[in-house]
C-alpha cells in the first residue's frame, strides 16, 4: 500500500545552513534506508542511521541531512525524506512506507540606509525582510515562524516589528546592526540612498561572516503507512 504524504512548511533565511532531521517512529525489522530528495532529485541515502530499540521491540530510526548556505533561489523548493520496507529484484524501491515533504520559504534581508548614517555610523537603518520569490501559501504559519526568527535574530520586541502585506521591517541603530553577527550572517542586500551597493561600508572591519546553522525536524510515523 502506498504511503500517505505529509507536507510541512520550512522557513529559512538567506545565508543559513539547515540541519534536517528525519525520524521514523515505530518501525520494524529489517531496518531500511532513509532517502532524501530536493525538488524531486535524489540527494543520497542515509549513511549514519541512528537506531533505537524500545522494550517491545519497535524501532526509532533517525537520519540527518545538511543543506549548506541557503540562497534566494531555494524559495519554493521542496525537500523530502522517504523510508521504504520493500525493494524489487534489481534493488530499486518498489514503493515507500512513509514520506515527509517540506516546502521551503526563504526570506532575504535588505538594509536601507541614508548615506550620512553609513558614513558617520550614527543614526538608524531600516531592515526589511521579504520572501525571495513572492508571497506564501500557508501564510498564517509562515507569518508566525518568520516573526519568531526575526525577533530572535534582531533582539527586538514583537511590537517593534512592522508588517505590511508582504514585508517585515524594523528600524535599528546602525551600531546595533554592525555588532549583531546574526544580522550580518543573512548576507543582506544594501541600499544606500535608494541605490544598491555592492559593499556594506558601514561594516568595515567587522570581521568574517560565518553562516548560522538551524535545526528543523521532519517526523514521519511508519505505523501510519503500513
C-alpha positions in Angstrom: 0.0 0.0 0.0 1.4 3.4 -1.0 2.0 5.7 2.0 0.4 9.0 2.7 2.3 12.2 2.1 2.8 14.8 4.7 3.7 18.3 3.6 5.3 20.7 6.0 6.5 24.3 5.9 10.1 25.2 6.4 11.0 28.9 7.0 14.6 29.9 6.4 16.8 33.0 6.0 19.3 33.6 3.2 22.7 32.6 4.5 21.6 29.9 6.9 22.8 26.3 6.9 19.9 24.0 7.6 20.3 20.8 9.6 17.4 18.5 8.6 16.3 15.6 10.9 14.2 12.8 9.6 12.7 10.3 12.1 10.8 7.1 11.5 8.8 6.0 14.6 7.6 2.5 15.4 9.4 0.8 12.6 10.2 -2.9 12.5 13.0 -5.2 11.3 14.7 -5.3 8.9 15.9 -1.6 9.0 15.9 0.0 5.6 17.5 3.2 4.3 16.1 6.8 4.6 16.5 8.5 1.2 16.5 12.3 0.5 15.3 14.4 -2.4 15.5 18.1 -3.2 12.9 19.2 -5.9 12.4 15.6 -6.7 16.1 14.9 -7.4 17.8 12.2 -5.3 20.3 13.6 -2.9 21.8 10.4 -1.5 20.7 7.9 1.1 21.3 7.6 4.8 24.9 6.9 5.8 24.8 7.1 9.6 21.4 5.9 10.8 20.7 6.2 14.5 18.5 3.2 15.5 17.0 2.9 19.0 15.0 -0.2 20.1 12.2 0.0 22.6 11.2 -2.6 25.2 8.5 -4.0 23.0 10.9 -4.4 20.0 9.8 -1.4 18.0 12.5 0.8 16.3 13.0 4.5 16.2 15.2 5.5 13.2 16.8 8.9 12.7 18.9 10.4 10.0 20.3 13.9 9.3 21.0 15.9 6.2 22.6 19.3 6.0 21.8 21.9 3.3 24.7 24.4 3.2 24.1 28.1 2.8 20.5 28.8 1.9 20.2 31.1 -1.2 17.3 33.1 -2.6 16.6 30.8 -5.5 15.7 28.0 -3.0 12.5 29.7 -2.1 9.7 27.3 -3.1 12.0 24.3 -3.3 10.9 21.0 -1.7 12.9 18.7 0.5 11.7 15.3 1.4 12.8 12.2 3.2 11.4 8.7 2.4 11.5 5.4 4.3 10.8 2.1 2.5 10.5 -1.5 3.5 10.4 -3.1 0.1 12.8 -3.4 -2.9 12.3 -5.1 -6.2 14.6 -7.7 -7.7 17.1 -5.1 -9.1 17.5 -3.4 -5.7 15.3 -0.4 -6.5 12.5 0.7 -4.3 9.2 -0.9 -5.1 7.4 1.7 -3.1 7.8 3.7 0.1 6.4 3.2 3.6 6.5 6.9 4.6 7.3 10.2 3.1 7.6 13.7 4.5 8.0 16.7 2.3 8.8 20.3 3.4 8.3 23.3 1.2 11.0 26.0 1.8 10.0 29.6 2.3 13.2 31.6 2.1 13.4 35.2 3.3 16.0 37.7 2.3 17.2 40.8 4.1 17.6 44.3 2.7 19.2 47.1 4.7 18.2 50.6 3.7 20.3 53.4 5.0 20.9 57.1 4.3 24.4 57.8 3.1 25.2 60.1 6.1 24.2 57.4 8.5 26.6 55.0 6.8 29.4 57.5 6.7 29.1 58.6 10.3 27.9 55.3 11.9 25.3 57.4 13.8 21.6 57.0 13.3 19.1 54.3 12.4 18.9 52.0 9.4 15.8 50.0 8.2 15.9 46.2 8.0 13.4 44.8 5.5 12.7 41.1 5.3 10.6 39.6 2.5 10.2 36.2 0.9 12.7 35.9 -2.0 10.3 34.7 -4.8 6.9 36.0 -3.6 4.2 35.6 -1.1 3.5 32.3 0.7 0.7 29.8 0.7 0.0 28.7 4.3 0.5 32.4 5.2 -0.5 32.2 8.8 2.0 29.5 9.7 4.8 31.2 7.7 4.0 34.6 9.4 4.3 33.1 12.9 7.6 31.4 12.1 9.3 34.3 10.3 8.2 36.7 13.0 9.9 34.5 15.6 13.1 34.2 13.6 13.3 38.0 13.0 12.7 38.8 16.7 15.3 36.2 17.8 18.0 37.4 15.4 17.5 41.1 15.9 16.8 41.0 19.6 13.7 43.3 19.3 10.3 43.2 21.0 7.4 42.0 18.9 5.8 45.4 19.0 8.9 46.9 17.2 8.3 44.7 14.1 6.2 46.3 11.4 4.4 44.1 8.8 2.5 45.1 5.7 1.2 42.7 3.1 4.5 41.1 2.0 7.3 42.6 4.1 8.5 42.8 7.6 10.6 45.7 8.8 12.3 47.1 11.8 14.4 50.2 12.5 17.7 49.8 14.4 20.7 51.9 15.2 23.5 51.2 12.7 25.9 50.4 15.6 23.5 47.7 16.8 23.4 46.2 13.3 27.1 46.2 12.9 27.5 44.5 16.3 25.0 41.8 15.6 26.6 38.8 13.8 23.3 37.1 13.3 22.1 40.0 11.1 25.4 40.0 9.1 25.1 36.3 8.6 22.0 36.9 6.5 24.1 38.3 3.6 21.9 41.4 3.3 21.4 43.5 0.2 22.5 47.1 0.9 20.6 50.1 -0.4 22.2 53.5 0.3 20.1 56.5 -0.6 18.0 54.3 -2.9 21.0 52.8 -4.8 22.0 49.2 -4.4 25.6 48.9 -3.1 28.0 46.0 -3.7 29.6 46.6 -0.3 28.5 47.5 3.2 30.9 50.3 4.1 29.2 50.5 7.5 30.7 47.2 8.5 34.3 47.8 7.6 36.5 45.8 10.0 33.5 43.9 11.4 35.1 40.5 10.7 34.3 37.4 8.8 30.7 36.4 8.2 30.1 32.8 9.4 26.8 31.1 8.4 24.5 30.0 11.2 23.1 26.5 11.5 19.4 25.9 12.4 17.8 22.6 13.1 14.4 21.6 11.6 12.8 18.2 12.3 10.9 16.2 9.7 9.0 13.5 11.5 7.2 10.6 9.9 5.4 7.7 11.7 5.9 4.4 9.9 2.8 3.0 11.6 0.6 5.4 9.7 1.6 3.9 6.4 1.6 0.2 7.0 
